[in-house]
Amino acid sequence: MYNIIKSLNYGARRDTVNIIAIITMLVMPACVMYLSGFLTGTSLDEMTPSAYFASQQLGTVFVFMSFGIMIFASKLVAGDAGDKTINYEFMAGHSRTKIFAARITTGYLWGALLIFVLTMLPMGYLDLLYGWGPETNKTEVLIRCALAIFPIIRLCSFNMMLASVARSAGKGIALGYAVMMVVAMVTSIIQDMLSIDIVYPTAFTNAAFLLVSQNARYVVQDGKTISIYDTTVTPEMVWKTIAVSLIFSAIYLTITYINFKKTDRD
């Protein structure tokens, strides 16, 4: 199993699409911050992690990072579904279960852990450069950011399922994108027309809820009026995010495993 993981990682590190995706995701937060600063007249040296979170830019960045989840999850699990790689893995004495576990593990490393790190990276270097800032509570924001790993895992699990069932990384990415567009439209219509807030039913809305502040109030500090954003972390937010994400992830993995066990590879 370890050798399979090493082999998949080796191939992924040399995949041109993956390299381009990583470079894009490294540059994207800076582009979003620059564009936001240009539109609002805010200097980049005023972009503390607190201001970055309060401006909802982290939520915008996550939308772009979702494409990275689709790419990595699909390619690591089903990138070689059309060739004979799996036959060599069988001949090497690996069971189908071990092959499945290795692919899923590698998919999580690239599609969940790497994406989580890339998404939260700007919070770290902004804090080192400019300090936290007064707009938000640092502890609450960090808890929200940590909780975001669960919707990311859920989304990664979903895209691995799509790619495995479709037996194609390209089809998995396309299906993931189509589902994301449908979810965005449906949730927007429901929220606008019925005034119903959708949070936990989908990974997208759950992550957006965690990474975007909802309310703010004006206060005066040192003779300057600033906005203080509500970043409260409630027990309901914690347990529902974790429980719903893990339950759905387990369902997606079960479907993926059943399909992988019963379907002959090409």
N, C-alpha and C positions, 0 to 999 in steps of 0.2 A: 504493500500500500504506500509506504514511504517513497519507494522508487517511482511509483506512478505520479505522486504529487510532485516529486522533483522534475520528472519529465514534463508534466503539464506546465509547471512554473518556467522551465527552461524555454519551452515553446512560446509561452505567453510573453516573456520578456523580450523576445525577438520578433514578435508580431508587430508589423508596421501600424496596423489599425490601433492596437493597444498603446503603442508609443505616442501616436498622434493624439489619442484620447487623453492620455495622462498629461501631455504638454498643454493641451487645450484647457483641461480642468485646473491646472496650476495657474494659468494666465487669466481664466475667466473671472475669479473674484476681483482681481485688480481692475479688469475692464469694467465690471459692474460698479465698483467704488468710484472709478474715474468718471464714468458716465453720470452717476448719481451726483457726484460733486459738481460736475459741469452744469447739470440742470438746476441744482439748488444753490449754486454759488458757494459751496462748502469746500474749503481747502482740504487736501488729502491729509495734511498733518494734524487736522482736527478729527480725523476718523479713528476714534478710539474703538475698542471692542464694544463698549457700551453703546456708542453712537451707531456703530455698524449693525448691532442687533436691533436697536430701536428703530432704525430706518427701514427695517424689513428686508434689507439686502441679503441677509443670510437665507431667508426663505426663497428669494429669487435665485440665489446661487444653487440651492438644493434642487430646484427644477432642472437646471442644466446638469447637475450631478446625476440626476435620475437617468439621463441618457448613458452615462458611464456605467451605471448599474446594469442597464439592459445589455450593453456591449460586453462587459466583462463576464456577467453571469451566463449569458448565452454562449459566448465563445469558449469559456472554460469547460462548460458541461457538454456542449454539442458541437464544438468547432470542428471535431474530427468524426462526426457521426456518419459522414458519407464515405470515409475511406476505411482502410483495413486495420487501423491502429488497434482497435479493441481486440481483434483476432490475435495479434501479437501478445497482447496482455493476457489473453486466455492461455496461449501456448506457454507463456512464462510461468504458469501455475497459479495465477491470481483468480480468485473466485469472482463471480459477477457482483456479489455484495461488496467485496473489497474495492473493486473497480468503481462501483457507484459511490462508495464512501469517500474515495480519494478525489473523485471529480467534484462531489458536493463540497468537500472541505476546501479544495482549491477555489471553487466558485465563491465560497464565502470569504476567503482571504482576499480575493480580488474585487468581487462585486459588493461586499459589505464592509470589511475592515479597511481596505484601501480607500474606498469612497468616503467612509466616515472620517478618516484622517485628512483627506484632501478637502472635505467640506469644512472641517473645524480648524484647519491650519491657519487661515487668516486671523482667527480670534487669538491665536497664540502669538504670531509675530506683531500684530497691532498692539497687544498688551505689552510686549517687550519694548516696542518703540515709543508708545505714547501713554502707557498706563491704562487703567480700566476706563475711567470716565464716570460722570455722575448720573447718567440717564437711567441706568438699570441697577438692580441688585446683582452683584457678581456671583454670589453663591447660587441664587435661583437660576440665573442664566446658564451657569455651568451644569446644574442638574438637568435643565431642559435639554441642553446639548448632549449630555450623556444619555438621556432617555431616547434621543433620536436614533441611536444605534438599533433599537428594536424595530421601528418602522422600516429602517434600511434593510435589516435582516429579512423582514417580511417581504419587502419588495424584491430583494434578491432571490428569495425562495420562489416567488411567483414567476419571475423571469426564467429561472432555471427550469421550472416545470414547463413553461411554454416552449422553451427551446428543446427540451428532452422529448416532449410529446410530438412536436413538429419535426424532430430529428434533423434540425438545421439551425445553426446559429443565426443566419440571415432571417429566416422565418420567425425565429424567436424574438429578434430585435424588432422586426416589423409588427408582430403581434403585440409586443410590449408597448410600442409607441401608440398603436391603435387603441389599446385599452386605456392608456394614459389620457389620450384625447377624449375618449368617451366619458371617462370618469370626471375629467375637468368640466365638460359640458353639462353632464347630468347634475353634478353637485352644484354648479353655478345656477342652473335653472331652479333646482329645488330650494336653494337658499334665497334666491331673488324672488321667486313666486310664492313660496310657502313660508318663507322666513324660518326655515328649519336649519339649524346648524348641524352639519355633518362633520364629525371629528374622527371617531374610531372605526367606522366601517371600512375605510380604505387607508392604505399606508400613506398615500399622498396627503390626504387631509389631516391625518394624525401627525405627520412630520411638520406640515405647515402650521398646525396648531401649536406645536412645541417651539418652533423656530421663529414665530412671529408674535410680537406683543400686541395685545388687543386694545388696551385702554391706557390713557395717560392723563396726567394733571400738571398744571403749571405751579411751580414754586419759585421763590426767590432765594438764591444762594449767593452770598458775597456781592449783593447789589445787582445780580444778574438774573433775569427770568429764564428758567430752563424747564424743559418737559421731563417729568419723571414717569417712566413707563411701568405699568403693572406686569410683573413677571412672576407672580405668585405661583408656587408649585403646590397643588392640592393632592391629598392622598388618592382621590379618584383619578386624577391625571396620571399618577404613577402606576397604580395597579391595573387600570384599564389599558394603558399603553403597553405594559409588559404582558399582561394576560392575553389580550386580543392578538397582539403581534405573534406571540409564541404559539397560540392555538392555530391561527391561520398558517403560520410557517410549518407547523406539524402536518396540517392537512395537505399543503402543497408538496411537502417532501414525501408523504405517503403516496400521493398520486404519482409523483415522479418515480419513486422506487418500484411501484407496481408496474408502471409502464416499462421501466428499464429491465425489470426481471422477465417480463413476459414477451417483450418485443425483440425479435432477432435484429441484430445490427446489420447494416449493409455490408 
